[in-house]
Amino acid sequence: MRNGHLEETLRRILAEAIGTQIDDPRVGFVTVAEVRLNRDNTVAQVFYTVMGDEEAHRLTQRGLRKATGYLRQIIGEKIRLRAIPELRFRYDTSLDRSFRLEEVLDEISSTQSPLTEDDGSESA
């Protein structure tokens, strides 16, 4: 299995398992955004987003860490690998950054006056 293909397969397996098989109340509505494997496929960084505030992020992180063994077991049942990678969950801040960038751009556009049309005259 190519590394990119394996990463996407792991992302799909984890997204489904977290959404349907984890009963931990700390784990909210999680979206698995990306999985990145290290060079020898022994460690998988799992980037996720979750709805809610900073406390919801922390609780979800704890819940996902607690479920790591179970999630690795599910991976082992779904695909054959020489070794199931260690799962390291990382909150994906890219969505937060894009929302913040959009807010900043909206603020800038609302404070600027509209551009005036060029009347065709040139300054000397």
CYANA upper distance limits for C-alpha pairs under 8 A (distance plus 0.5 A):
  1 MET  CA      5 HIS  CA      6.96
  1 MET  CA      6 LEU  CA      6.51
  2 ARG  CA      6 LEU  CA      6.54
  3 ASN  CA      7 GLU  CA      6.57
  3 ASN  CA     37 LEU  CA      7.92
  4 GLY  CA      8 GLU  CA      6.78
  5 HIS  CA      9 THR  CA      6.64
  6 LEU  CA     10 LEU  CA      6.58
  7 GLU  CA     11 ARG  CA      6.63
  7 GLU  CA     34 GLU  CA      8.23
  7 GLU  CA     35 VAL  CA      5.84
  7 GLU  CA     36 ARG  CA      6.58
  7 GLU  CA     37 LEU  CA      7.07
  8 GLU  CA     12 ARG  CA      6.76
  8 GLU  CA     34 GLU  CA      8.02
  8 GLU  CA     35 VAL  CA      7.38
  9 THR  CA     13 ILE  CA      6.73
 10 LEU  CA     14 LEU  CA      6.48
 10 LEU  CA     35 VAL  CA      7.39
 10 LEU  CA     75 ILE  CA      7.80
 11 ARG  CA     15 ALA  CA      6.47
 11 ARG  CA     32 VAL  CA      6.91
 11 ARG  CA     33 ALA  CA      8.01
 11 ARG  CA     34 GLU  CA      6.64
 11 ARG  CA     35 VAL  CA      6.10
 11 ARG  CA     46 VAL  CA      8.17
 12 ARG  CA     16 GLU  CA      6.68
 13 ILE  CA     17 ALA  CA      6.59
 13 ILE  CA     74 ILE  CA      8.49
 13 ILE  CA     75 ILE  CA      7.29
 13 ILE  CA     78 LYS  CA      8.27
 14 LEU  CA     18 ILE  CA      6.35
 14 LEU  CA     32 VAL  CA      7.74
 14 LEU  CA     71 LEU  CA      7.51
 14 LEU  CA     75 ILE  CA      8.20
 15 ALA  CA     19 GLY  CA      6.54
 15 ALA  CA     30 VAL  CA      8.33
 15 ALA  CA     31 THR  CA      7.11
 15 ALA  CA     32 VAL  CA      5.89
 16 GLU  CA     20 THR  CA      6.51
 16 GLU  CA     21 GLN  CA      8.30
 17 ALA  CA     21 GLN  CA      5.54
 17 ALA  CA     22 ILE  CA      7.25
 17 ALA  CA     71 LEU  CA      7.65
 17 ALA  CA     74 ILE  CA      8.12
 18 ILE  CA     22 ILE  CA      5.78
 18 ILE  CA     30 VAL  CA      7.82
 18 ILE  CA     71 LEU  CA      8.49
 19 GLY  CA     29 PHE  CA      7.90
 19 GLY  CA     30 VAL  CA      7.53
 22 ILE  CA     27 VAL  CA      8.14
 22 ILE  CA     67 ALA  CA      7.91
 23 ASP  CA     27 VAL  CA      8.31
 24 ASP  CA     63 GLY  CA      6.83
 25 PRO  CA     63 GLY  CA      8.44
 26 ARG  CA     56 ALA  CA      8.11
 26 ARG  CA     59 LEU  CA      5.67
 26 ARG  CA     60 THR  CA      5.69
 26 ARG  CA     62 ARG  CA      7.98
 26 ARG  CA     63 GLY  CA      5.95
 27 VAL  CA     59 LEU  CA      7.37
 27 VAL  CA     60 THR  CA      4.92
 27 VAL  CA     61 GLN  CA      8.18
 27 VAL  CA     63 GLY  CA      5.98
 27 VAL  CA     64 LEU  CA      7.27
 28 GLY  CA     50 VAL  CA      7.07
 28 GLY  CA     51 MET  CA      7.68
 28 GLY  CA     56 ALA  CA      7.99
 28 GLY  CA     60 THR  CA      6.79
 29 PHE  CA     50 VAL  CA      6.14
 29 PHE  CA     51 MET  CA      6.69
 30 VAL  CA     48 TYR  CA      7.06
 30 VAL  CA     49 THR  CA      6.25
 30 VAL  CA     50 VAL  CA      5.13
 30 VAL  CA     51 MET  CA      7.79
 31 THR  CA     48 TYR  CA      5.94
 31 THR  CA     49 THR  CA      5.73
 31 THR  CA     50 VAL  CA      6.81
 32 VAL  CA     46 VAL  CA      7.55
 32 VAL  CA     47 PHE  CA      6.55
 32 VAL  CA     48 TYR  CA      4.82
 32 VAL  CA     49 THR  CA      7.09
 33 ALA  CA     46 VAL  CA      8.25
 33 ALA  CA     47 PHE  CA      6.03
 33 ALA  CA     48 TYR  CA      5.63
 33 ALA  CA     49 THR  CA      7.46
 33 ALA  CA     92 ASP  CA      7.98
 34 GLU  CA     46 VAL  CA      6.56
 34 GLU  CA     47 PHE  CA      5.64
 34 GLU  CA     48 TYR  CA      7.53
 35 VAL  CA     44 ALA  CA      6.78
 35 VAL  CA     45 GLN  CA      6.08
 35 VAL  CA     46 VAL  CA      5.09
 35 VAL  CA     47 PHE  CA      6.62
 36 ARG  CA     44 ALA  CA      6.01
 36 ARG  CA     45 GLN  CA      5.64
 36 ARG  CA     46 VAL  CA      7.16
 37 LEU  CA     41 ASN  CA      5.81
 37 LEU  CA     42 THR  CA      7.77
 37 LEU  CA     43 VAL  CA      6.25
 37 LEU  CA     44 ALA  CA      4.96
 37 LEU  CA     45 GLN  CA      6.86
 38 ASN  CA     42 THR  CA      7.06
 38 ASN  CA     43 VAL  CA      6.12
 38 ASN  CA     44 ALA  CA      7.07
 41 ASN  CA     85 PRO  CA      6.65
 42 THR  CA     83 ALA  CA      7.58
 42 THR  CA     84 ILE  CA      7.52
 42 THR  CA     85 PRO  CA      4.82
 42 THR  CA     86 GLU  CA      6.56
 43 VAL  CA     85 PRO  CA      5.29
 43 VAL  CA     86 GLU  CA      5.14
 43 VAL  CA     87 LEU  CA      6.64
 43 VAL  CA     88 ARG  CA      7.79
 44 ALA  CA     85 PRO  CA      6.31
 44 ALA  CA     86 GLU  CA      6.44
 44 ALA  CA     87 LEU  CA      5.54
 44 ALA  CA     88 ARG  CA      6.62
 45 GLN  CA     87 LEU  CA      6.61
 45 GLN  CA     88 ARG  CA      5.31
 45 GLN  CA     89 PHE  CA      6.42
 45 GLN  CA     90 ARG  CA      7.24
 46 VAL  CA     87 LEU  CA      7.23
 46 VAL  CA     88 ARG  CA      6.40
 46 VAL  CA     89 PHE  CA      5.26
 46 VAL  CA     90 ARG  CA      6.40
 47 PHE  CA     89 PHE  CA      6.60
 47 PHE  CA     90 ARG  CA      5.36
 47 PHE  CA     91 TYR  CA      6.14
 47 PHE  CA     92 ASP  CA      5.68
 48 TYR  CA     89 PHE  CA      7.80
 48 TYR  CA     90 ARG  CA      6.92
 48 TYR  CA     91 TYR  CA      5.69
 48 TYR  CA     92 ASP  CA      5.73
 49 THR  CA     91 TYR  CA      6.39
 49 THR  CA     92 ASP  CA      6.05
 49 THR  CA     93 THR  CA      8.15
 49 THR  CA     95 LEU  CA      8.25
 50 VAL  CA     56 ALA  CA      8.20
 50 VAL  CA     57 HIS  CA      7.07
 50 VAL  CA     60 THR  CA      8.19
 51 MET  CA     56 ALA  CA      8.03
 51 MET  CA     57 HIS  CA      8.44
 52 GLY  CA     56 ALA  CA      5.87
 52 GLY  CA     57 HIS  CA      7.42
 53 ASP  CA     57 HIS  CA      6.94
 54 GLU  CA     58 ARG  CA      6.83
 55 GLU  CA     59 LEU  CA      6.67
 56 ALA  CA     60 THR  CA      6.50
 57 HIS  CA     61 GLN  CA      6.62
 57 HIS  CA     91 TYR  CA      8.05
 58 ARG  CA     62 ARG  CA      6.86
 59 LEU  CA     63 GLY  CA      6.69
 60 THR  CA     64 LEU  CA      6.55
 61 GLN  CA     65 ARG  CA      6.68
 61 GLN  CA     89 PHE  CA      7.54
 61 GLN  CA     90 ARG  CA      8.40
 61 GLN  CA     91 TYR  CA      8.21
 62 ARG  CA     66 LYS  CA      6.69
 63 GLY  CA     67 ALA  CA      6.79
 64 LEU  CA     68 THR  CA      6.72
 64 LEU  CA     89 PHE  CA      7.67
 65 ARG  CA     88 ARG  CA      8.29
 65 ARG  CA     89 PHE  CA      7.65
 67 ALA  CA     71 LEU  CA      6.60
 68 THR  CA     72 ARG  CA      6.62
 68 THR  CA     87 LEU  CA      6.98
 69 GLY  CA     73 GLN  CA      6.77
 70 TYR  CA     74 ILE  CA      6.88
 71 LEU  CA     75 ILE  CA      6.79
 72 ARG  CA     76 GLY  CA      6.73
 72 ARG  CA     84 ILE  CA      6.95
 72 ARG  CA     85 PRO  CA      8.06
 72 ARG  CA     86 GLU  CA      8.20
 72 ARG  CA     87 LEU  CA      8.06
 73 GLN  CA     77 GLU  CA      6.84
 74 ILE  CA     78 LYS  CA      6.77
 75 ILE  CA     79 ILE  CA      6.63
 75 ILE  CA     84 ILE  CA      7.72
 76 GLY  CA     80 ARG  CA      6.84
 76 GLY  CA     81 LEU  CA      7.64
 76 GLY  CA     84 ILE  CA      6.93
 93 THR  CA     97 ARG  CA      6.65
 94 SER  CA     98 SER  CA      6.62
 95 LEU  CA     99 PHE  CA      6.75
 96 ASP  CA    100 ARG  CA      6.67
 97 ARG  CA    101 LEU  CA      6.54
 98 SER  CA    102 GLU  CA      6.63
 99 PHE  CA    103 GLU  CA      6.77
100 ARG  CA    104 VAL  CA      6.73
101 LEU  CA    105 LEU  CA      6.65
102 GLU  CA    106 ASP  CA      6.62
103 GLU  CA    107 GLU  CA      6.67
104 VAL  CA    108 ILE  CA      6.69
105 LEU  CA    109 SER  CA      6.63
106 ASP  CA    110 SER  CA      6.59
107 GLU  CA    111 THR  CA      6.83
108 ILE  CA    112 GLN  CA      6.85
